[in-house]
Amino acid sequence: MLRIDSETYQILEKWAGDEFRSVNGQIEYILHQAMLDSGRKVLAAKSRATQDLQKKQGSG
């Protein structure tokens, strides 16, 4: 359960509708973007590329 004030919910609801998402989907999107922007989450492709590079460097 997420507790959120009605004004914030209305803003999220409008924003979600503008982007053809549910409110829940919009919250997930915002959180995902915030984690990427802060460097706390790395995209899977970047992560795989980094792992591949580390393997190559380790075997060279």
Buried (B, 14 or more C-beta within 10 A) or exposed (E): EEEEEEEEEEEBEEBBEEEEBEBEEBBEBEEEEEEEEEEEBEEEEEEEEEEEEEEEEEEE
